[in-house]
Amino acid sequence: MGTQTAPEYEGDERGERYWGRGLRGKLLGVIPLVGSPRSVARAREYVRGKLGDDHPALGDVILLVSELVTNSVVHSKSRDGGRVTLALADCHDRIHVDVVDEGGDFVPHVDLDGFAEGGRGLFLVEAISDRWGVHTDDKGRTVWFQVLYRRRDATGCDDRQASEEHSVRHRRT
């Protein structure tokens, strides 16, 4: 499969996009990558640059992106210089990631063999993400995941803490 285009997402006037699977959020970016091991580090740097060092989901998202991009450059038809696309969106309480490659001979699945040398990448995706899945069509394959997080305000409180403190203050007065 020669050319691969970035995923298409419907937008609205506020800059929000319908991210499929019932989510709305802001598309943070899409980056084309070469199907080579060098792209794993580039993908991690891209995620860090888009989310920022203080994002509460940064560590989990970087780990899972590393696993999925590694799978694409090792196991898919994108290996040896093919195309891999990474798309990243902030959907208010979760980060949504798509890793698109040229597909392969097998559908990605969680390998529960604890003695295998490899195959733990999707096990980590299963364990850490809130949701994940695989979509395959004639254009290639998309493995996606969502990592939940709580936003922090300027005081360092997350949304739930701030809301509870606000409620307590209003009940006392």
N, C-alpha and C positions, 0 to 999 in steps of 0.2 A: 504494500500500500504506500504509494509515494507521498502525496500531500495530505496533510491533516490540518484542519482548521480548529481554532479555539471554539469551545462550546458557546452556543448562543443562549442568551438570557433576555427575557422581556423586561423592559425598564418602565418607570413611571416618571412623572414630572419632578419628584423629590430626589431623584437619583437612586431610588431603591430599585431593586431588581427582584423578579420572581425567580427563585433559585431552584425551582422544581421541588418535588416531594413536599409541597405545601409550605415552603419557607419563603420569606421575603428578607432581603438584606442588601448590604452594600458590597458590590464586587470590589475587592481590594486590588485585584490584579490577576493577570494571566501571563505566564511566561513560557515560551517554547524552550525546550531543552533537547540536547542531542542524546541519543541513546548510548551513553557511555558512563562508566563509573564516576567520571569527573562531575557529572551533572548532579550527583547526590549532594555534594558539598554546595554547589551553586543553588540547589533547591532550598537547602537549610538557610543559607544566607538571604535568599529572597524572602522566605517566611519571616525571618528575624527582622528584616528591613520593613516589611509591611505591617507586622504586628507591634513591633517595638519591644525593647528589653523588659519593660514592666508589665506586659500583657499577662494576665493570670493563666492563660492557656498555652503560652509560648512553648514551654518545655514539652508538653504532651503533643502539640501540633508538630513541632520540629521532629520529634522521635517518629511519629507515624508517617510524616511526609518522607523521612529518610527510608523507612521500611518500604513504602509503596514505590518510590522512585527507584530504589534498589531492585525491587521485583521487576519493574518495567525494563530496566537496562540489562538485567540478567536473564529473565525468563520470557520476555515477549519478543515479538517480531521487530520491535524497536531497537533491540540490541545491535551492536556493531554499527552505530551511526544513524539509526532511524530517529523518528520523532517521538518525543514525550512532551505532553503539555500539562502544566500545573496551574490550576485555578483556585483562588482563595477568596472566600467571602465571609463577612461578619454579619451574622443573622441575629443580632441583638443579644442573645444569651448563649450563642454557640458559634463556633467557627466551622464553616463547611469547606471541605477540600475535595476537589476532583483531580485525579491523576489519570490522564488519557494517554493510551499508547496504541500501538498498531495491532493489538490482540495477540493471540497465541494459540497453541494447540490444546491447552487445558484451561478450564475455568478456575480462577483463583479460589482457594478454599482454605479453611483453617486445618492445619495438620496437628493432630493431638499426640503424635508420637514423640514422647519426651526424650527419646534416645537419638533422634535424628540430628544430623549435623546442622541442618538448616531448617527452614520452614516455620520459624517462630514469628516471622513478621506479621502475618495475618492473625496469629494468636494474640500478639500485642494490640493490634487494631481492634480485635474483638474485646479484649479486656479493658482497654483505656477509653475507646470512643463510646459515645452514647448510642450511635447508630452507624452502620456502614453497609455497603452493598456493592454489587458488581452489575454493570450494564454492558452488554455486548451487542453490537450490530455490525452491519457490513462496513462501517467506517472505522471500526476498532473497538477498543474496550475502555470503559471508565470504571475505576475503582474509586469510591467516594467514602468519606467518613465525616462525622460531626463530633466535635468535642464541646461539651457544655462548659460555661464559665460564668462567674458573677462579676459584673462590672464594679470597679472601685471608684468612689468619688474622691474629691480633693482631700478629705480627711482620712482616707485610707479604709473607710468602711465599704463593704460591698452593698449592692442594692437592697438586699433583704435586711441587713443590719440598719441601714439608713432609714428604711421604711418602718421598721419596728421602733427605732428610737423616736421617729417623728410621731408615731401613734401614741407612744408612752407620754411624750411631751404634751400632746393635745388632750389626753385623758386627765392629766394632772391639773390642767388649767380650767 
